[in-house]
Amino acid sequence: MSLVLSGVADAAVLDTYEIERRPHTVEMARTSVRLGHVFLARNRVTAGMRDAALRAVQTIPRVRRFVEHFEFKPVPAYRRGLMAGGRRAGVVGTMFPQPRVLVPGAPGTRLLDEVLGDGFAVLGRAGVDNPLGAWRPGLPARFVAVHPSGTSLADLPDPLAGSPAPGGPDRVDVVDAEGVLGGWLRRHGADLVVLRPDRFVFAMVAAGGIEQAGRDLSAALGAPDGGRSRADTPGLAAAADS
C-alpha cells in the first residue's frame, strides 16, 4: 500500500495480496479443523486412544519437537504473487529466516528485521559491491552486507558514529552472530537475496545478476504512472494467471 500511495508501484500490485495469502489461509483453516477433530473427540474410547498415542510419541525426541514446535502447520510460502517470475521457485516465495545479528554501535545482538528497514532489502556477503545502483529511483531499499561470525565490530563502519559505509548510506554492515545467514546463502547457492518488505524472498541472485534482479523488481511493481496494464507487466501477469 505504501509503495502504491507513494507512486513507486502500480495499483495492480494490490491484487497480489489475496493471490498470495488465500491458499495459506485456507490450509491453516483446514489444519485447524483437523486438529479440532483430534483434540475435541467426544467419544471416551476415542479420546483415551488419542491420549495414549500422544503419551507414547512424546517419548520420541524428534516427534516431540515436531509437536512442540508446531511443525505440522503449513509452511508460510506463496505459490504466486509479487516475486521474480511471478511464481514460487525453490526458496523464492518463502519466508526468510529471522536470526540475531551484531551491528556496529549497538549493544548486544539485534533481530535481523530491525536492521533491514521498512522497504525492500538486498542481503549478501560482505565484499559484494553495493548493488542498489541498479534499483529504480525512489524505491526504498537497503543493502545489508553480512560479515562472518567472529568478525570484530571495530573493523566495520559505525553509522551511529558517522563512519561512512562503502557504497553510501543505503548500506548496513552486520555480523552473522549465529551463522544462519551465511549458511542459508551457501545452502541455496546464492551471493545475494532480494527480500520484500514482509521478508519473503523476491529473488535469489548471483553477484553478476543484480541488475537483472533490479529489472525484475521494477517489472513486478509495474509502471508507477499506470502507463502499463497488468498484461504488460510480467510479474503481475504471471501472478494473476491461474
C-alpha positions as CSV (number, residue, x, y, z in Angstrom):
1,M,0.0,0.0,0.0
2,S,2.8,2.4,0.9
3,L,4.6,1.8,-2.4
4,V,1.4,2.4,-4.4
5,L,0.5,5.6,-2.4
6,S,4.0,7.0,-2.9
7,G,3.8,6.3,-6.6
8,V,6.6,3.7,-6.7
9,A,4.3,0.8,-7.6
10,D,1.2,0.3,-9.8
11,A,-2.1,-0.2,-8.1
12,A,-2.3,-3.6,-9.7
13,V,0.2,-4.8,-7.1
14,L,-2.5,-4.7,-4.5
15,D,-4.3,-7.5,-6.3
16,T,-1.4,-9.9,-5.3
17,Y,-2.4,-9.7,-1.6
18,E,-5.3,-12.1,-1.9
19,I,-3.5,-14.2,-4.6
20,E,-0.6,-14.8,-2.2
21,R,-2.4,-15.2,1.1
22,R,-5.6,-17.1,0.3
23,P,-4.0,-20.5,-0.3
24,H,-2.1,-20.4,3.0
25,T,-5.1,-19.1,4.9
26,V,-7.2,-22.0,3.5
27,E,-4.6,-24.5,4.5
28,M,-4.3,-23.1,8.0
29,A,-8.1,-23.3,8.4
30,R,-8.1,-26.9,7.2
31,T,-5.3,-27.8,9.6
32,S,-7.3,-26.2,12.5
33,V,-10.4,-28.2,11.6
34,R,-8.3,-31.5,11.5
35,L,-6.8,-30.6,14.9
36,G,-10.2,-29.9,16.3
37,H,-11.3,-33.4,15.3
38,V,-8.4,-34.8,17.2
39,F,-8.5,-32.7,20.4
40,L,-12.2,-32.3,20.7
41,A,-13.1,-36.0,20.4
42,R,-16.4,-36.7,22.2
43,N,-16.2,-40.4,22.4
44,R,-14.4,-41.6,25.5
45,V,-12.8,-44.6,23.8
46,T,-11.5,-42.4,21.0
47,A,-10.2,-39.8,23.5
48,G,-8.5,-42.5,25.5
49,M,-6.8,-43.9,22.4
50,R,-5.7,-40.4,21.4
51,D,-4.2,-39.7,24.9
52,A,-2.4,-43.0,24.9
53,A,-1.0,-42.3,21.4
54,L,0.2,-38.8,22.3
55,R,1.9,-40.0,25.5
56,A,3.7,-42.7,23.5
57,V,5.0,-40.4,20.8
58,Q,6.2,-37.9,23.4
59,T,9.0,-40.4,24.3
60,I,10.5,-40.0,20.8
61,P,12.5,-36.7,20.8
62,R,12.1,-35.9,17.1
63,V,8.3,-36.4,17.2
64,R,8.1,-34.4,20.5
65,R,9.9,-31.5,18.8
66,F,7.5,-31.8,15.8
67,V,4.5,-31.3,18.1
68,E,6.0,-28.7,20.5
69,H,7.3,-26.5,17.6
70,F,4.0,-26.8,15.6
71,E,5.9,-28.2,12.6
72,F,2.7,-29.7,11.4
73,K,1.5,-26.2,10.4
74,P,1.6,-25.4,6.7
75,V,4.8,-23.7,5.7
76,P,4.3,-20.0,5.0
77,A,5.0,-19.7,1.3
78,Y,3.4,-18.0,-1.7
79,R,2.6,-20.0,-4.8
80,R,2.1,-17.0,-6.9
81,G,2.5,-13.2,-6.4
82,L,5.0,-10.4,-6.2
83,M,8.2,-12.4,-6.8
84,A,10.7,-12.8,-9.6
85,G,8.8,-14.7,-12.4
86,G,5.5,-14.3,-10.6
87,R,5.6,-17.9,-9.2
88,R,7.4,-19.8,-6.4
89,A,10.6,-21.4,-7.5
90,G,12.8,-23.0,-4.8
91,V,13.1,-20.6,-1.9
92,V,11.7,-17.7,-3.9
93,G,8.3,-17.0,-2.3
94,T,9.2,-18.4,1.1
95,M,9.8,-16.6,4.4
96,F,13.4,-15.6,5.1
97,P,15.0,-16.6,8.5
98,Q,15.0,-14.2,11.4
99,P,18.3,-14.7,13.2
100,R,20.1,-12.3,15.5
101,V,23.0,-10.2,14.3
102,L,25.6,-7.9,15.6
103,V,25.5,-4.2,14.5
104,P,28.3,-1.6,14.9
105,G,27.4,0.9,17.5
106,A,24.6,-1.2,19.0
107,P,24.9,-3.2,22.3
108,G,24.3,-6.9,22.1
109,T,22.5,-8.7,19.3
110,R,19.5,-7.5,17.4
111,L,16.9,-9.3,15.3
112,L,17.7,-9.1,11.6
113,D,14.3,-7.5,10.9
114,E,15.4,-4.4,13.0
115,V,18.2,-3.8,10.6
116,L,16.5,-4.5,7.2
117,G,14.4,-1.3,7.3
118,D,10.9,-0.8,6.1
119,G,11.3,-1.4,2.3
120,F,13.0,-3.9,0.1
121,A,16.4,-5.2,1.1
122,V,19.3,-6.9,-0.6
123,L,21.3,-9.1,1.7
124,G,24.6,-10.6,0.7
125,R,28.1,-11.5,1.8
126,A,30.4,-8.6,2.6
127,G,32.8,-7.9,-0.3
128,V,30.0,-7.6,-2.9
129,D,29.7,-4.1,-4.2
130,N,26.6,-2.2,-3.2
131,P,24.0,-3.3,-5.8
132,L,21.4,-0.6,-5.3
133,G,22.6,1.4,-8.2
134,A,20.6,-0.9,-10.4
135,W,17.4,-0.1,-8.5
136,R,14.6,2.1,-9.7
137,P,15.0,5.6,-8.3
138,G,12.7,6.2,-5.3
139,L,12.4,2.5,-4.4
140,P,13.0,2.2,-0.7
141,A,15.8,-0.4,-0.4
142,R,18.8,-1.2,1.7
143,F,21.9,-3.3,1.2
144,V,22.8,-5.4,4.2
145,A,26.4,-6.7,4.0
146,V,26.9,-9.9,6.0
147,H,30.2,-10.5,7.7
148,P,31.0,-13.9,9.1
149,S,30.7,-14.8,12.8
150,G,33.8,-13.7,14.7
151,T,34.4,-10.5,12.7
152,S,35.3,-7.6,15.0
153,L,32.7,-4.8,15.1
154,A,35.6,-2.4,15.5
155,D,36.6,-3.2,11.9
156,L,33.2,-2.2,10.5
157,P,31.8,1.3,9.8
158,D,29.6,2.6,12.6
159,P,26.7,4.6,11.1
160,L,25.9,6.0,14.6
161,A,29.4,7.4,14.8
162,G,29.2,8.9,11.4
163,S,31.6,6.4,9.8
164,P,30.6,6.2,6.1
165,A,29.9,2.7,4.8
166,P,31.4,1.8,1.5
167,G,28.6,2.2,-1.0
168,G,26.8,5.0,0.7
169,P,24.0,5.5,3.3
170,D,21.8,2.7,2.0
171,R,24.3,0.1,3.2
172,V,24.4,-1.5,6.7
173,D,27.1,-3.9,7.8
174,V,26.2,-6.7,10.2
175,V,28.0,-9.7,11.8
176,D,26.3,-13.1,11.3
177,A,26.4,-13.9,15.1
178,E,24.6,-17.3,14.7
179,G,26.0,-18.3,11.3
180,V,22.4,-18.6,10.0
181,L,22.7,-16.1,7.1
182,G,26.0,-17.4,5.7
183,G,24.7,-20.9,6.0
184,W,21.5,-20.0,4.2
185,L,23.3,-18.4,1.3
186,R,25.7,-21.3,0.9
187,R,22.9,-23.9,1.1
188,H,21.0,-22.2,-1.6
189,G,24.0,-21.3,-3.8
190,A,23.4,-17.5,-3.9
191,D,25.6,-14.4,-3.4
192,L,22.6,-12.1,-2.8
193,V,19.0,-12.4,-1.8
194,V,16.3,-9.8,-2.5
195,L,13.8,-9.5,0.3
196,R,10.4,-7.9,0.2
197,P,9.2,-5.6,3.0
198,D,7.3,-8.6,4.5
199,R,10.6,-10.5,4.5
200,F,9.5,-13.1,1.9
201,V,12.2,-13.9,-0.8
202,F,11.6,-12.0,-4.0
203,A,14.7,-13.3,-5.8
204,M,17.9,-15.3,-5.4
205,V,20.8,-13.6,-7.2
206,A,24.4,-14.4,-8.2
207,A,26.8,-11.5,-7.8
208,G,26.6,-10.7,-11.6
209,G,22.9,-10.8,-11.8
210,I,21.8,-8.0,-9.6
211,E,21.0,-5.7,-12.5
212,Q,18.6,-8.3,-13.9
213,A,17.0,-8.6,-10.4
214,G,16.5,-4.9,-10.3
215,R,14.7,-5.0,-13.7
216,D,12.6,-8.0,-12.5
217,L,11.6,-6.0,-9.4
218,S,10.7,-2.9,-11.5
219,A,8.7,-5.1,-13.8
220,A,6.9,-6.8,-11.0
221,L,6.0,-3.5,-9.4
222,G,4.5,-2.2,-12.7
223,A,4.5,1.3,-14.1
224,P,4.0,3.9,-11.2
225,D,2.2,6.2,-13.6
226,G,-0.2,3.5,-14.7
227,G,1.1,3.5,-18.2
228,R,1.1,-0.3,-18.5
229,S,-1.6,-2.8,-18.0
230,R,-1.2,-5.9,-15.9
231,A,-0.7,-7.9,-19.1
232,D,2.2,-5.7,-19.9
233,T,3.8,-6.3,-16.5
234,P,5.4,-9.8,-16.5
235,G,5.5,-10.3,-12.7
236,L,1.8,-9.3,-12.2
237,A,0.6,-11.1,-15.3
238,A,2.2,-14.4,-14.2
239,A,0.8,-13.9,-10.7
240,A,-2.7,-13.4,-12.0
241,D,-2.7,-16.4,-14.2
242,S,-4.3,-19.4,-12.6
